[in-house]
Amino acid sequence: MSLAATTYSYITLRDDGVAFIAGSTMKVAELVAEVQAYGWSPEELHFQHPHLSLGQIHSALAYYWDHKDTLDRELAQALREAEEHRAAAGPSAFSRFWS
């Protein structure tokens, strides 16, 4: 009996290496961020994103665990950039109104 290697059937890579869930505009890192932030299970992710199948979600999570270091760096970079933008924007008009 011979075995054939398989790949992540629901994951596509952009030219710059960013992983997306095939058939969607969602990055694998975005889905992982929701797991990290909210502790959501695959079933809850499916409830929150009904346009994604459980197969797509599980494939994305498997891809994450196999590429954890790369995706963790991508998430950390996104958080740094968000914080830089937040700091550059200063306080919102709403928060100044209520201060």
Biopython code that builds the backbone (N, CA, C, O; Angstrom):
import numpy as np
from Bio.PDB.StructureBuilder import StructureBuilder

atoms = [
    (1, "MET", "N", (0.850, -1.168, 0.000)),
    (1, "MET", "CA", (0.000, 0.000, 0.000)),
    (1, "MET", "C", (0.895, 1.230, 0.000)),
    (1, "MET", "O", (1.836, 1.325, 0.787)),
    (2, "SER", "N", (0.599, 2.154, -0.873)),
    (2, "SER", "CA", (1.356, 3.404, -0.903)),
    (2, "SER", "C", (0.492, 4.529, -0.353)),
    (2, "SER", "O", (-0.736, 4.498, -0.432)),
    (3, "LEU", "N", (1.163, 5.509, 0.198)),
    (3, "LEU", "CA", (0.477, 6.673, 0.744)),
    (3, "LEU", "C", (0.826, 7.891, -0.079)),
    (3, "LEU", "O", (1.951, 8.021, -0.563)),
    (4, "ALA", "N", (-0.134, 8.784, -0.239)),
    (4, "ALA", "CA", (0.094, 10.033, -0.969)),
    (4, "ALA", "C", (0.012, 11.196, 0.007)),
    (4, "ALA", "O", (-0.861, 11.232, 0.875)),
    (5, "ALA", "N", (0.902, 12.119, -0.138)),
    (5, "ALA", "CA", (0.889, 13.308, 0.713)),
    (5, "ALA", "C", (-0.306, 14.174, 0.363)),
    (5, "ALA", "O", (-0.743, 14.215, -0.787)),
    (6, "THR", "N", (-0.828, 14.861, 1.360)),
    (6, "THR", "CA", (-1.932, 15.788, 1.129)),
    (6, "THR", "C", (-1.482, 17.194, 1.499)),
    (6, "THR", "O", (-0.424, 17.382, 2.100)),
    (7, "THR", "N", (-2.279, 18.158, 1.139)),
    (7, "THR", "CA", (-2.008, 19.555, 1.478)),
    (7, "THR", "C", (-3.233, 20.137, 2.156)),
    (7, "THR", "O", (-4.227, 19.440, 2.359)),
    (8, "TYR", "N", (-3.167, 21.384, 2.498)),
    (8, "TYR", "CA", (-4.305, 22.080, 3.106)),
    (8, "TYR", "C", (-5.249, 22.495, 1.979)),
    (8, "TYR", "O", (-5.005, 23.481, 1.283)),
    (9, "SER", "N", (-6.312, 21.742, 1.811)),
    (9, "SER", "CA", (-7.183, 21.983, 0.659)),
    (9, "SER", "C", (-7.956, 23.289, 0.748)),
    (9, "SER", "O", (-8.452, 23.775, -0.268)),
    (10, "TYR", "N", (-8.070, 23.870, 1.939)),
    (10, "TYR", "CA", (-8.847, 25.100, 2.089)),
    (10, "TYR", "C", (-7.977, 26.329, 2.345)),
    (10, "TYR", "O", (-8.490, 27.372, 2.750)),
    (11, "ILE", "N", (-6.695, 26.223, 2.118)),
    (11, "ILE", "CA", (-5.785, 27.339, 2.382)),
    (11, "ILE", "C", (-5.106, 27.757, 1.093)),
    (11, "ILE", "O", (-4.586, 26.925, 0.349)),
    (12, "THR", "N", (-5.117, 29.068, 0.837)),
    (12, "THR", "CA", (-4.377, 29.623, -0.292)),
    (12, "THR", "C", (-3.373, 30.634, 0.248)),
    (12, "THR", "O", (-3.592, 31.269, 1.280)),
    (13, "LEU", "N", (-2.283, 30.764, -0.469)),
    (13, "LEU", "CA", (-1.245, 31.715, -0.080)),
    (13, "LEU", "C", (-1.155, 32.828, -1.105)),
    (13, "LEU", "O", (-1.101, 32.581, -2.310)),
    (14, "ARG", "N", (-1.139, 34.054, -0.613)),
    (14, "ARG", "CA", (-0.924, 35.217, -1.458)),
    (14, "ARG", "C", (0.546, 35.235, -1.863)),
    (14, "ARG", "O", (1.350, 34.509, -1.278)),
    (15, "ASP", "N", (0.910, 36.040, -2.842)),
    (15, "ASP", "CA", (2.299, 36.124, -3.296)),
    (15, "ASP", "C", (3.262, 36.466, -2.170)),
    (15, "ASP", "O", (4.416, 36.038, -2.190)),
    (16, "ASP", "N", (2.799, 37.233, -1.184)),
    (16, "ASP", "CA", (3.671, 37.615, -0.068)),
    (16, "ASP", "C", (3.671, 36.578, 1.051)),
    (16, "ASP", "O", (4.270, 36.808, 2.102)),
    (17, "GLY", "N", (3.007, 35.438, 0.841)),
    (17, "GLY", "CA", (3.017, 34.357, 1.814)),
    (17, "GLY", "C", (1.908, 34.399, 2.845)),
    (17, "GLY", "O", (1.836, 33.518, 3.702)),
    (18, "VAL", "N", (1.040, 35.398, 2.786)),
    (18, "VAL", "CA", (-0.060, 35.490, 3.750)),
    (18, "VAL", "C", (-1.104, 34.427, 3.406)),
    (18, "VAL", "O", (-1.542, 34.312, 2.262)),
    (19, "ALA", "N", (-1.492, 33.652, 4.427)),
    (19, "ALA", "CA", (-2.434, 32.549, 4.236)),
    (19, "ALA", "C", (-3.876, 33.027, 4.386)),
    (19, "ALA", "O", (-4.221, 33.726, 5.339)),
    (20, "PHE", "N", (-4.704, 32.635, 3.429)),
    (20, "PHE", "CA", (-6.134, 32.947, 3.424)),
    (20, "PHE", "C", (-6.933, 31.656, 3.395)),
    (20, "PHE", "O", (-6.449, 30.621, 2.938)),
    (21, "ILE", "N", (-8.156, 31.729, 3.887)),
    (21, "ILE", "CA", (-9.068, 30.607, 3.766)),
    (21, "ILE", "C", (-9.646, 30.666, 2.351)),
    (21, "ILE", "O", (-10.248, 31.667, 1.963)),
    (22, "ALA", "N", (-9.463, 29.604, 1.594)),
    (22, "ALA", "CA", (-9.891, 29.564, 0.192)),
    (22, "ALA", "C", (-11.376, 29.864, 0.079)),
    (22, "ALA", "O", (-12.180, 29.399, 0.887)),
    (23, "GLY", "N", (-11.726, 30.639, -0.925)),
    (23, "GLY", "CA", (-13.117, 30.982, -1.164)),
    (23, "GLY", "C", (-13.622, 32.102, -0.278)),
    (23, "GLY", "O", (-14.820, 32.387, -0.254)),
    (24, "SER", "N", (-12.714, 32.743, 0.453)),
    (24, "SER", "CA", (-13.110, 33.840, 1.335)),
    (24, "SER", "C", (-12.036, 34.921, 1.293)),
    (24, "SER", "O", (-11.003, 34.772, 0.640)),
    (25, "THR", "N", (-12.300, 35.993, 1.995)),
    (25, "THR", "CA", (-11.302, 37.055, 2.135)),
    (25, "THR", "C", (-10.674, 37.038, 3.529)),
    (25, "THR", "O", (-9.981, 37.980, 3.913)),
    (26, "MET", "N", (-10.919, 35.967, 4.283)),
    (26, "MET", "CA", (-10.427, 35.902, 5.657)),
    (26, "MET", "C", (-9.026, 35.298, 5.717)),
    (26, "MET", "O", (-8.757, 34.226, 5.174)),
    (27, "LYS", "N", (-8.150, 36.029, 6.396)),
    (27, "LYS", "CA", (-6.806, 35.520, 6.647)),
    (27, "LYS", "C", (-6.875, 34.461, 7.739)),
    (27, "LYS", "O", (-7.695, 34.548, 8.653)),
    (28, "VAL", "N", (-6.010, 33.468, 7.634)),
    (28, "VAL", "CA", (-5.909, 32.456, 8.685)),
    (28, "VAL", "C", (-5.586, 33.141, 10.010)),
    (28, "VAL", "O", (-6.137, 32.776, 11.048)),
    (29, "ALA", "N", (-4.699, 34.128, 9.979)),
    (29, "ALA", "CA", (-4.303, 34.838, 11.200)),
    (29, "ALA", "C", (-5.496, 35.531, 11.859)),
    (29, "ALA", "O", (-5.546, 35.618, 13.086)),
    (30, "GLU", "N", (-6.454, 36.024, 11.078)),
    (30, "GLU", "CA", (-7.634, 36.671, 11.653)),
    (30, "GLU", "C", (-8.485, 35.658, 12.418)),
    (30, "GLU", "O", (-8.993, 35.957, 13.498)),
    (31, "LEU", "N", (-8.636, 34.475, 11.862)),
    (31, "LEU", "CA", (-9.399, 33.440, 12.536)),
    (31, "LEU", "C", (-8.696, 33.023, 13.828)),
    (31, "LEU", "O", (-9.338, 32.839, 14.862)),
    (32, "VAL", "N", (-7.386, 32.878, 13.759)),
    (32, "VAL", "CA", (-6.599, 32.501, 14.939)),
    (32, "VAL", "C", (-6.691, 33.598, 16.002)),
    (32, "VAL", "O", (-6.758, 33.298, 17.194)),
    (33, "ALA", "N", (-6.696, 34.852, 15.586)),
    (33, "ALA", "CA", (-6.807, 35.952, 16.546)),
    (33, "ALA", "C", (-8.111, 35.853, 17.326)),
    (33, "ALA", "O", (-8.143, 36.168, 18.515)),
    (34, "GLU", "N", (-9.181, 35.423, 16.678)),
    (34, "GLU", "CA", (-10.459, 35.257, 17.370)),
    (34, "GLU", "C", (-10.387, 34.115, 18.377)),
    (34, "GLU", "O", (-10.966, 34.206, 19.460)),
    (35, "VAL", "N", (-9.692, 33.055, 18.035)),
    (35, "VAL", "CA", (-9.509, 31.951, 18.985)),
    (35, "VAL", "C", (-8.724, 32.458, 20.193)),
    (35, "VAL", "O", (-9.083, 32.174, 21.335)),
    (36, "GLN", "N", (-7.661, 33.202, 19.939)),
    (36, "GLN", "CA", (-6.824, 33.702, 21.029)),
    (36, "GLN", "C", (-7.556, 34.738, 21.881)),
    (36, "GLN", "O", (-7.434, 34.724, 23.105)),
    (37, "ALA", "N", (-8.305, 35.621, 21.257)),
    (37, "ALA", "CA", (-8.975, 36.697, 21.987)),
    (37, "ALA", "C", (-10.200, 36.213, 22.757)),
    (37, "ALA", "O", (-10.431, 36.633, 23.891)),
    (38, "TYR", "N", (-10.979, 35.334, 22.144)),
    (38, "TYR", "CA", (-12.260, 34.956, 22.725)),
    (38, "TYR", "C", (-12.327, 33.505, 23.198)),
    (38, "TYR", "O", (-13.275, 33.119, 23.882)),
    (39, "GLY", "N", (-11.329, 32.702, 22.839)),
    (39, "GLY", "CA", (-11.344, 31.292, 23.209)),
    (39, "GLY", "C", (-12.375, 30.477, 22.450)),
    (39, "GLY", "O", (-12.830, 29.439, 22.931)),
    (40, "TRP", "N", (-12.748, 30.948, 21.258)),
    (40, "TRP", "CA", (-13.797, 30.286, 20.488)),
    (40, "TRP", "C", (-13.354, 28.920, 19.967)),
    (40, "TRP", "O", (-12.220, 28.745, 19.521)),
    (41, "SER", "N", (-14.252, 27.980, 20.031)),
    (41, "SER", "CA", (-14.060, 26.642, 19.467)),
    (41, "SER", "C", (-14.318, 26.710, 17.959)),
    (41, "SER", "O", (-14.840, 27.710, 17.466)),
    (42, "PRO", "N", (-13.955, 25.650, 17.226)),
    (42, "PRO", "CA", (-14.300, 25.628, 15.798)),
    (42, "PRO", "C", (-15.800, 25.788, 15.561)),
    (42, "PRO", "O", (-16.212, 26.432, 14.596)),
    (43, "GLU", "N", (-16.608, 25.209, 16.429)),
    (43, "GLU", "CA", (-18.063, 25.326, 16.265)),
    (43, "GLU", "C", (-18.530, 26.768, 16.462)),
    (43, "GLU", "O", (-19.407, 27.243, 15.741)),
    (44, "GLU", "N", (-17.939, 27.466, 17.444)),
    (44, "GLU", "CA", (-18.299, 28.869, 17.653)),
    (44, "GLU", "C", (-17.802, 29.734, 16.491)),
    (44, "GLU", "O", (-18.490, 30.660, 16.062)),
    (45, "LEU", "N", (-16.623, 29.431, 15.994)),
    (45, "LEU", "CA", (-16.126, 30.155, 14.817)),
    (45, "LEU", "C", (-17.093, 29.983, 13.644)),
    (45, "LEU", "O", (-17.364, 30.934, 12.911)),
    (46, "HIS", "N", (-17.607, 28.775, 13.474)),
    (46, "HIS", "CA", (-18.568, 28.516, 12.407)),
    (46, "HIS", "C", (-19.867, 29.290, 12.645)),
    (46, "HIS", "O", (-20.458, 29.815, 11.701)),
    (47, "PHE", "N", (-20.311, 29.360, 13.896)),
    (47, "PHE", "CA", (-21.506, 30.135, 14.225)),
    (47, "PHE", "C", (-21.288, 31.608, 13.901)),
    (47, "PHE", "O", (-22.183, 32.261, 13.363)),
    (48, "GLN", "N", (-20.118, 32.135, 14.221)),
    (48, "GLN", "CA", (-19.804, 33.544, 13.982)),
    (48, "GLN", "C", (-19.541, 33.834, 12.502)),
    (48, "GLN", "O", (-19.755, 34.953, 12.036)),
    (49, "HIS", "N", (-19.082, 32.831, 11.778)),
    (49, "HIS", "CA", (-18.752, 32.974, 10.353)),
    (49, "HIS", "C", (-19.437, 31.856, 9.562)),
    (49, "HIS", "O", (-18.765, 30.943, 9.081)),
    (50, "PRO", "N", (-20.753, 31.914, 9.422)),
    (50, "PRO", "CA", (-21.474, 30.811, 8.772)),
    (50, "PRO", "C", (-21.093, 30.611, 7.303)),
    (50, "PRO", "O", (-21.401, 29.572, 6.720)),
    (51, "HIS", "N", (-20.430, 31.592, 6.708)),
    (51, "HIS", "CA", (-19.992, 31.431, 5.324)),
    (51, "HIS", "C", (-18.781, 30.506, 5.221)),
    (51, "HIS", "O", (-18.422, 30.079, 4.124)),
    (52, "LEU", "N", (-18.145, 30.189, 6.362)),
    (52, "LEU", "CA", (-17.024, 29.251, 6.383)),
    (52, "LEU", "C", (-17.532, 27.882, 6.812)),
    (52, "LEU", "O", (-18.328, 27.772, 7.744)),
    (53, "SER", "N", (-17.074, 26.852, 6.136)),
    (53, "SER", "CA", (-17.441, 25.493, 6.549)),
    (53, "SER", "C", (-16.553, 25.057, 7.706)),
    (53, "SER", "O", (-15.486, 25.628, 7.932)),
    (54, "LEU", "N", (-16.997, 24.050, 8.430)),
    (54, "LEU", "CA", (-16.156, 23.506, 9.493)),
    (54, "LEU", "C", (-14.862, 22.939, 8.919)),
    (54, "LEU", "O", (-13.820, 22.984, 9.573)),
    (55, "GLY", "N", (-14.923, 22.411, 7.712)),
    (55, "GLY", "CA", (-13.713, 21.922, 7.053)),
    (55, "GLY", "C", (-12.712, 23.049, 6.816)),
    (55, "GLY", "O", (-11.515, 22.881, 7.051)),
    (56, "GLN", "N", (-13.207, 24.209, 6.345)),
    (56, "GLN", "CA", (-12.328, 25.371, 6.145)),
    (56, "GLN", "C", (-11.714, 25.817, 7.473)),
    (56, "GLN", "O", (-10.523, 26.122, 7.542)),
    (57, "ILE", "N", (-12.523, 25.854, 8.512)),
    (57, "ILE", "CA", (-12.056, 26.309, 9.819)),
    (57, "ILE", "C", (-11.008, 25.351, 10.380)),
    (57, "ILE", "O", (-9.951, 25.781, 10.842)),
    (58, "HIS", "N", (-11.299, 24.071, 10.338)),
    (58, "HIS", "CA", (-10.331, 23.097, 10.857)),
    (58, "HIS", "C", (-9.041, 23.111, 10.038)),
    (58, "HIS", "O", (-7.953, 22.962, 10.594)),
    (59, "SER", "N", (-9.155, 23.289, 8.732)),
    (59, "SER", "CA", (-7.964, 23.368, 7.890)),
    (59, "SER", "C", (-7.127, 24.590, 8.254)),
    (59, "SER", "O", (-5.899, 24.517, 8.305)),
    (60, "ALA", "N", (-7.798, 25.716, 8.509)),
    (60, "ALA", "CA", (-7.084, 26.937, 8.903)),
    (60, "ALA", "C", (-6.390, 26.752, 10.244)),
    (60, "ALA", "O", (-5.254, 27.195, 10.416)),
    (61, "LEU", "N", (-7.049, 26.111, 11.188)),
    (61, "LEU", "CA", (-6.437, 25.887, 12.494)),
    (61, "LEU", "C", (-5.274, 24.898, 12.391)),
    (61, "LEU", "O", (-4.258, 25.067, 13.066)),
    (62, "ALA", "N", (-5.413, 23.885, 11.564)),
    (62, "ALA", "CA", (-4.297, 22.950, 11.350)),
    (62, "ALA", "C", (-3.120, 23.676, 10.713)),
    (62, "ALA", "O", (-1.969, 23.464, 11.095)),
    (63, "TYR", "N", (-3.417, 24.540, 9.732)),
    (63, "TYR", "CA", (-2.356, 25.321, 9.098)),
    (63, "TYR", "C", (-1.644, 26.183, 10.139)),
    (63, "TYR", "O", (-0.418, 26.291, 10.132)),
    (64, "TYR", "N", (-2.417, 26.788, 11.026)),
    (64, "TYR", "CA", (-1.815, 27.615, 12.078)),
    (64, "TYR", "C", (-0.839, 26.798, 12.915)),
    (64, "TYR", "O", (0.302, 27.214, 13.116)),
    (65, "TRP", "N", (-1.276, 25.640, 13.403)),
    (65, "TRP", "CA", (-0.408, 24.858, 14.282)),
    (65, "TRP", "C", (0.838, 24.372, 13.561)),
    (65, "TRP", "O", (1.881, 24.197, 14.191)),
    (66, "ASP", "N", (0.755, 24.153, 12.272)),
    (66, "ASP", "CA", (1.926, 23.731, 11.502)),
    (66, "ASP", "C", (2.829, 24.900, 11.116)),
    (66, "ASP", "O", (3.976, 24.690, 10.720)),
    (67, "HIS", "N", (2.323, 26.131, 11.226)),
    (67, "HIS", "CA", (3.084, 27.338, 10.854)),
    (67, "HIS", "C", (2.983, 28.386, 11.959)),
    (67, "HIS", "O", (2.951, 29.587, 11.690)),
    (68, "LYS", "N", (2.934, 27.917, 13.196)),
    (68, "LYS", "CA", (2.664, 28.760, 14.358)),
    (68, "LYS", "C", (3.626, 29.945, 14.477)),
    (68, "LYS", "O", (3.180, 31.072, 14.693)),
    (69, "ASP", "N", (4.914, 29.717, 14.342)),
    (69, "ASP", "CA", (5.884, 30.804, 14.505)),
    (69, "ASP", "C", (5.657, 31.924, 13.496)),
    (69, "ASP", "O", (5.675, 33.102, 13.852)),
    (70, "THR", "N", (5.448, 31.558, 12.251)),
    (70, "THR", "CA", (5.226, 32.558, 11.204)),
    (70, "THR", "C", (3.946, 33.348, 11.468)),
    (70, "THR", "O", (3.946, 34.576, 11.387)),
    (71, "LEU", "N", (2.863, 32.653, 11.780)),
    (71, "LEU", "CA", (1.590, 33.342, 12.004)),
    (71, "LEU", "C", (1.596, 34.144, 13.293)),
    (71, "LEU", "O", (0.975, 35.205, 13.358)),
    (72, "ASP", "N", (2.279, 33.667, 14.313)),
    (72, "ASP", "CA", (2.394, 34.460, 15.546)),
    (72, "ASP", "C", (3.155, 35.752, 15.286)),
    (72, "ASP", "O", (2.811, 36.793, 15.845)),
    (73, "ARG", "N", (4.175, 35.699, 14.450)),
    (73, "ARG", "CA", (4.889, 36.939, 14.080)),
    (73, "ARG", "C", (3.968, 37.870, 13.297)),
    (73, "ARG", "O", (3.986, 39.082, 13.509)),
    (74, "GLU", "N", (3.169, 37.316, 12.400)),
    (74, "GLU", "CA", (2.222, 38.123, 11.622)),
    (74, "GLU", "C", (1.212, 38.805, 12.539)),
    (74, "GLU", "O", (0.904, 39.982, 12.354)),
    (75, "LEU", "N", (0.696, 38.077, 13.523)),
    (75, "LEU", "CA", (-0.258, 38.651, 14.472)),
    (75, "LEU", "C", (0.397, 39.720, 15.342)),
    (75, "LEU", "O", (-0.201, 40.765, 15.597)),
    (76, "ALA", "N", (1.613, 39.467, 15.794)),
    (76, "ALA", "CA", (2.321, 40.452, 16.619)),
    (76, "ALA", "C", (2.584, 41.728, 15.824)),
    (76, "ALA", "O", (2.460, 42.828, 16.361)),
    (77, "GLN", "N", (2.942, 41.589, 14.558)),
    (77, "GLN", "CA", (3.178, 42.758, 13.703)),
    (77, "GLN", "C", (1.885, 43.553, 13.516)),
    (77, "GLN", "O", (1.901, 44.783, 13.558)),
    (78, "ALA", "N", (0.776, 42.859, 13.312)),
    (78, "ALA", "CA", (-0.514, 43.544, 13.148)),
    (78, "ALA", "C", (-0.884, 44.305, 14.415)),
    (78, "ALA", "O", (-1.408, 45.416, 14.333)),
    (79, "LEU", "N", (-0.623, 43.731, 15.574)),
    (79, "LEU", "CA", (-0.907, 44.425, 16.839)),
    (79, "LEU", "C", (-0.019, 45.650, 17.011)),
    (79, "LEU", "O", (-0.481, 46.694, 17.472)),
    (80, "ARG", "N", (1.250, 45.526, 16.644)),
    (80, "ARG", "CA", (2.156, 46.684, 16.725)),
    (80, "ARG", "C", (1.683, 47.815, 15.810)),
    (80, "ARG", "O", (1.669, 48.979, 16.208)),
    (81, "GLU", "N", (1.300, 47.466, 14.596)),
    (81, "GLU", "CA", (0.824, 48.478, 13.651)),
    (81, "GLU", "C", (-0.466, 49.127, 14.143)),
    (81, "GLU", "O", (-0.639, 50.339, 14.013)),
    (82, "ALA", "N", (-1.363, 48.336, 14.702)),
    (82, "ALA", "CA", (-2.609, 48.902, 15.238)),
    (82, "ALA", "C", (-2.312, 49.863, 16.376)),
    (82, "ALA", "O", (-2.928, 50.925, 16.464)),
    (83, "GLU", "N", (-1.382, 49.510, 17.244)),
    (83, "GLU", "CA", (-1.027, 50.382, 18.364)),
    (83, "GLU", "C", (-0.369, 51.669, 17.864)),
    (83, "GLU", "O", (-0.623, 52.743, 18.409)),
    (84, "GLU", "N", (0.465, 51.571, 16.842)),
    (84, "GLU", "CA", (1.089, 52.764, 16.258)),
    (84, "GLU", "C", (0.026, 53.696, 15.685)),
    (84, "GLU", "O", (0.094, 54.910, 15.877)),
    (85, "HIS", "N", (-0.953, 53.132, 14.983)),
    (85, "HIS", "CA", (-2.034, 53.947, 14.411)),
    (85, "HIS", "C", (-2.877, 54.583, 15.513)),
    (85, "HIS", "O", (-3.273, 55.744, 15.412)),
    (86, "ARG", "N", (-3.145, 53.811, 16.565)),
    (86, "ARG", "CA", (-3.933, 54.321, 17.682)),
    (86, "ARG", "C", (-3.202, 55.482, 18.347)),
    (86, "ARG", "O", (-3.809, 56.506, 18.658)),
    (87, "ALA", "N", (-1.907, 55.322, 18.562)),
    (87, "ALA", "CA", (-1.123, 56.377, 19.211)),
    (87, "ALA", "C", (-1.044, 57.616, 18.322)),
    (87, "ALA", "O", (-1.131, 58.741, 18.814)),
    (88, "ALA", "N", (-0.882, 57.414, 17.020)),
    (88, "ALA", "CA", (-0.777, 58.543, 16.096)),
    (88, "ALA", "C", (-2.098, 59.307, 15.988)),
    (88, "ALA", "O", (-2.103, 60.518, 15.770)),
    (89, "ALA", "N", (-3.203, 58.603, 16.140)),
    (89, "ALA", "CA", (-4.513, 59.246, 16.017)),
    (89, "ALA", "C", (-4.848, 60.094, 17.235)),
    (89, "ALA", "O", (-5.624, 61.044, 17.130)),
    (90, "GLY", "N", (-4.283, 59.768, 18.378)),
    (90, "GLY", "CA", (-4.595, 60.511, 19.595)),
    (90, "GLY", "C", (-5.984, 60.183, 20.097)),
    (90, "GLY", "O", (-6.657, 59.305, 19.559)),
    (91, "PRO", "N", (-6.406, 60.882, 21.118)),
    (91, "PRO", "CA", (-7.738, 60.613, 21.696)),
    (91, "PRO", "C", (-8.849, 60.924, 20.692)),
    (91, "PRO", "O", (-8.743, 61.857, 19.896)),
    (92, "SER", "N", (-9.895, 60.139, 20.746)),
    (92, "SER", "CA", (-11.021, 60.376, 19.845)),
    (92, "SER", "C", (-11.830, 61.576, 20.339)),
    (92, "SER", "O", (-11.761, 61.950, 21.510)),
    (93, "ALA", "N", (-12.582, 62.160, 19.441)),
    (93, "ALA", "CA", (-13.446, 63.274, 19.810)),
    (93, "ALA", "C", (-14.455, 62.818, 20.861)),
    (93, "ALA", "O", (-14.792, 63.583, 21.764)),
    (94, "PHE", "N", (-14.925, 61.617, 20.755)),
    (94, "PHE", "CA", (-15.877, 61.086, 21.718)),
    (94, "PHE", "C", (-15.268, 61.014, 23.112)),
    (94, "PHE", "O", (-15.901, 61.416, 24.089)),
    (95, "SER", "N", (-14.038, 60.503, 23.212)),
    (95, "SER", "CA", (-13.423, 60.393, 24.526)),
    (95, "SER", "C", (-13.086, 61.765, 25.097)),
    (95, "SER", "O", (-13.137, 61.957, 26.312)),
    (96, "ARG", "N", (-12.745, 62.719, 24.240)),
    (96, "ARG", "CA", (-12.478, 64.079, 24.729)),
    (96, "ARG", "C", (-13.749, 64.731, 25.250)),
    (96, "ARG", "O", (-13.708, 65.496, 26.214)),
    (97, "PHE", "N", (-14.867, 64.434, 24.624)),
    (97, "PHE", "CA", (-16.167, 64.986, 25.044)),
    (97, "PHE", "C", (-16.528, 64.521, 26.448)),
    (97, "PHE", "O", (-17.063, 65.290, 27.246)),
    (98, "TRP", "N", (-16.231, 63.249, 26.748)),
    (98, "TRP", "CA", (-16.622, 62.680, 28.031)),
    (98, "TRP", "C", (-15.560, 62.800, 29.096)),
    (98, "TRP", "O", (-15.762, 62.327, 30.214)),
    (99, "SER", "N", (-14.451, 63.408, 28.793)),
    (99, "SER", "CA", (-13.379, 63.548, 29.790)),
    (99, "SER", "C", (-13.614, 64.713, 30.705)),
    (99, "SER", "O", (-12.807, 64.969, 31.598)),
]
sb = StructureBuilder()
sb.init_structure("model")
sb.init_model(0)
sb.init_chain("A")
sb.init_seg("    ")
for serial, (resi, resn, name, xyz) in enumerate(atoms, 1):
    if name == "N":
        sb.init_residue(resn, " ", resi, " ")
    sb.init_atom(name, np.array(xyz, "f"), 0.0, 1.0, " ", f" {name:<3s}", serial, name[0])
structure = sb.get_structure()
